[in-house]
Amino acid sequence: MRVIVAKDYDEMSKRAGSIVKDRLAKKPNLVLGLATGSTPVGLYKELIRLHKEEGLSFKDVVTFNLDEYCGLSHDHPQSYHYFMKENLFKDIDIKPENTHIPEGLSKNVEEFCRKYEEEIKKCGGIDLQVLGIGGDGHIAFNEPGSSLSSRTRVKTLDEGTIKDNARFFEREEDVPKIAITMGIGTIMEAKEHLLLINGKNKAEAAAKAIEGPITSQITASVLQNHPKTIAILDEEAASLLERSDYYKFTEEQSGEIS
């Protein structure tokens, strides 16, 4: 795992944007896995800036989102369909038919999950998967204890996740209790991962995921087993990393993103 310690959230987002820009330059029809939540918003703002100011095009890009709440309509302000439209899709030149987000209103969820996996495979797999991390170390909605070989499925949310996400809703009881999520096995099949972590409240989860043992109790820790993962953290999120000085030294030697 390549670990980059950025000065702050803004630098983290710009570094992440540079990576996406680089991968798009190499493959204009990139298959891009996307995440939601507060962490990737800065990245999406940077991608919009790159599109508007530098002509970065997404017209041939195909996207697959990690997850979606069950029971929320697409126009619900807290649905991930709405989030992606408002925070990225409406401001870039991506084709709507090339965007894929789990369908939380599906009447046959098992069949939908199977087809979602098939669609990813039809596109040749995900080239670059953007990830955030939960306070308990989960990725997507793969809560602690999730199988490390799991596939796209319905998952019951952990009480801690519900509490964390309550800030986006009027009341905690409004937070959906179940969601559709890519599984760990699905995520691990992406060719490359871009893990973004910011804030002091994520420092413990970051340390366990990056430097701790690989365990289903910290599902992000499985990324240590992937041959190509880049983790970008701001200094607050990196504050509990034992080898942060080494990571900084390594970046000084390696130069720009490659």
C-alpha positions in Angstrom: 0.0 0.0 0.0 1.3 3.4 -0.9 0.5 5.9 1.8 0.5 9.7 1.1 0.2 12.1 4.0 -1.3 15.4 2.8 -1.2 18.6 4.8 -4.9 19.0 4.9 -8.2 18.1 3.3 -7.8 20.4 0.4 -4.4 19.0 -0.5 -5.7 15.4 -0.1 -8.5 16.2 -2.5 -6.2 17.7 -5.0 -3.8 14.9 -4.9 -6.6 12.5 -5.4 -7.8 14.5 -8.4 -4.4 14.4 -9.9 -4.5 10.6 -9.7 -7.9 10.4 -11.4 -6.7 12.8 -14.1 -3.6 10.7 -14.7 -5.6 7.5 -15.0 -8.1 9.2 -17.4 -5.2 10.5 -19.6 -4.0 6.9 -19.9 -7.5 5.4 -20.4 -10.3 7.8 -21.5 -12.9 5.1 -21.1 -11.9 4.4 -17.5 -14.2 2.3 -15.4 -14.4 4.4 -12.2 -15.8 3.1 -8.9 -17.2 5.9 -6.8 -18.0 6.5 -3.1 -20.3 8.9 -1.2 -20.2 10.6 2.1 -18.4 13.8 3.1 -14.8 12.6 2.4 -14.9 12.4 -1.4 -16.8 15.7 -1.9 -13.5 17.6 -2.2 -12.3 15.2 -4.8 -15.5 15.6 -6.8 -15.1 19.4 -6.6 -11.6 19.1 -7.9 -12.7 16.8 -10.8 -15.4 19.4 -11.7 -12.7 22.1 -11.7 -10.5 20.0 -13.9 -13.3 19.5 -16.3 -14.3 23.1 -16.5 -10.9 24.7 -16.4 -8.6 22.1 -18.0 -11.1 20.2 -20.2 -10.9 16.9 -18.4 -13.5 14.8 -20.1 -15.7 12.1 -18.7 -17.7 11.4 -21.9 -16.4 7.9 -22.2 -16.1 7.1 -18.5 -18.3 4.4 -16.9 -19.0 4.6 -13.2 -20.2 2.2 -10.5 -21.1 3.4 -7.1 -20.3 1.3 -4.0 -23.7 1.4 -2.3 -27.2 2.9 -1.8 -29.7 3.0 1.1 -32.7 0.8 0.7 -36.1 2.5 0.6 -35.1 6.0 -0.5 -36.3 7.5 -3.8 -33.7 8.8 -6.3 -34.8 12.4 -5.5 -34.5 12.0 -1.7 -31.8 14.5 -0.6 -30.0 11.7 1.3 -30.1 9.1 -1.4 -26.8 8.4 -3.1 -28.4 8.9 -6.6 -29.2 12.4 -5.5 -25.7 12.8 -3.9 -23.9 11.8 -7.1 -26.0 14.0 -9.3 -25.6 17.1 -7.1 -21.9 16.6 -6.2 -20.5 15.4 -9.5 -22.6 14.2 -12.4 -24.6 17.4 -13.2 -21.3 19.4 -13.6 -19.3 17.1 -15.8 -19.9 15.6 -19.3 -20.6 12.0 -18.2 -23.4 10.2 -20.0 -26.2 9.3 -17.7 -26.4 5.8 -19.2 -22.8 5.2 -18.2 -23.5 5.8 -14.5 -24.5 2.9 -12.3 -25.8 3.2 -8.7 -27.4 0.3 -6.7 -31.1 0.4 -6.8 -32.4 0.8 -3.3 -36.0 0.5 -4.5 -35.5 -2.8 -6.2 -38.3 -5.3 -5.7 -36.0 -8.2 -6.3 -32.8 -7.3 -4.6 -31.0 -10.5 -5.0 -31.5 -10.4 -8.8 -30.5 -6.8 -8.9 -27.2 -7.6 -7.0 -26.5 -10.4 -9.4 -27.0 -8.1 -12.4 -24.9 -5.4 -10.9 -22.0 -7.8 -10.6 -22.6 -8.8 -14.2 -22.5 -5.2 -15.4 -19.2 -4.6 -13.8 -17.8 -7.7 -15.5 -19.2 -6.6 -18.9 -17.2 -3.4 -18.6 -14.0 -5.3 -18.0 -14.0 -4.7 -14.2 -13.4 -1.5 -12.3 -10.1 0.2 -13.1 -9.9 2.6 -10.2 -12.1 2.4 -7.1 -12.5 5.4 -4.8 -13.0 4.5 -1.2 -13.6 6.2 2.1 -13.6 4.6 5.5 -16.1 4.5 8.4 -15.2 5.3 12.0 -15.2 1.6 12.7 -12.9 0.8 9.8 -15.5 -0.4 7.3 -15.5 0.3 3.5 -18.7 0.7 1.5 -21.3 -0.7 3.9 -19.3 -3.8 4.7 -19.7 -3.5 8.5 -17.4 -5.2 11.0 -17.7 -9.0 10.7 -18.5 -8.9 7.0 -17.0 -11.7 4.9 -13.8 -10.7 3.2 -15.0 -12.6 0.1 -18.5 -11.1 0.1 -20.3 -10.0 -3.1 -22.8 -7.2 -3.8 -25.7 -7.8 -1.4 -28.1 -6.3 1.2 -26.4 -5.4 4.5 -27.9 -4.4 7.8 -26.1 -1.3 9.0 -24.2 -1.2 12.3 -25.6 1.0 15.1 -22.4 3.1 15.0 -22.8 3.7 11.2 -26.4 4.7 11.8 -25.3 7.2 14.5 -22.5 8.5 12.3 -24.9 9.1 9.3 -27.6 10.6 11.4 -26.0 14.0 10.9 -27.2 13.9 7.3 -30.9 13.3 8.4 -33.3 15.3 10.5 -33.5 12.6 13.0 -31.5 9.4 13.7 -34.6 7.3 13.3 -34.9 8.5 9.7 -31.6 6.8 8.8 -32.3 3.6 6.7 -31.3 0.5 8.5 -30.4 -1.6 5.5 -28.5 -0.8 2.2 -27.2 -2.5 -0.9 -23.4 -2.6 -1.0 -20.6 -4.0 -3.1 -19.0 -6.8 -1.2 -15.4 -7.0 -0.1 -14.7 -9.6 -2.8 -16.2 -7.3 -5.4 -14.2 -4.3 -4.2 -10.9 -6.3 -4.2 -11.4 -7.2 -7.9 -10.8 -3.5 -8.8 -7.5 -3.0 -10.5 -6.5 -0.1 -8.3 -7.9 1.5 -5.1 -7.8 5.1 -4.0 -8.5 5.3 -0.3 -9.2 8.7 1.1 -9.2 9.4 4.9 -9.5 12.7 6.6 -10.1 14.1 10.1 -9.0 13.3 13.6 -12.1 11.1 14.1 -10.9 8.7 11.5 -7.3 8.4 12.9 -7.8 5.2 14.9 -9.6 3.5 12.0 -6.9 4.6 9.6 -4.1 3.2 11.8 -5.9 -0.1 12.2 -6.7 -0.4 8.4 -3.2 0.5 7.2 -0.9 -0.8 9.9 -3.0 -3.3 11.9 -3.7 -7.0 11.2 -6.0 -7.9 8.4 -9.3 -8.8 9.9 -13.0 -8.8 9.1 -13.5 -6.6 12.1 -11.8 -3.8 10.2 -12.9 -4.5 6.7 -10.7 -1.8 5.2 -7.6 -3.7 6.4 -8.1 -6.2 3.5 -6.8 -3.5 1.2 -3.3 -4.4 2.5 -3.7 -7.5 0.4 -4.3 -5.6 -2.8 -1.3 -5.1 -5.1 -2.2 -1.5 -6.0 -3.7 0.7 -3.3 -3.0 4.3 -2.7 -4.1 5.8 0.6 -4.2 9.5 1.0 -4.7 10.9 4.4 -4.6 14.4 5.9 -2.3 15.0 8.8 -5.1 14.6 11.4 -6.2 11.2 10.0 -2.5 10.1 9.9 -1.8 11.2 13.4 -1.8 7.7 14.9 0.2 6.0 12.1 3.4 4.7 13.6 5.3 5.0 10.3 4.0 8.3 9.1 7.6 9.7 8.9 8.6 6.9 6.6 5.6 7.5 4.4 6.5 11.1 4.0 10.1 10.2 3.3 9.1 7.7 0.7 7.0 10.3 -1.1 9.9 12.8 -1.1 12.0 10.2 -2.9 9.4 9.1 -5.4 8.3 12.5 -6.6 5.0 13.0 -8.4 2.1 10.6 -8.7 2.8 7.6 -10.9 
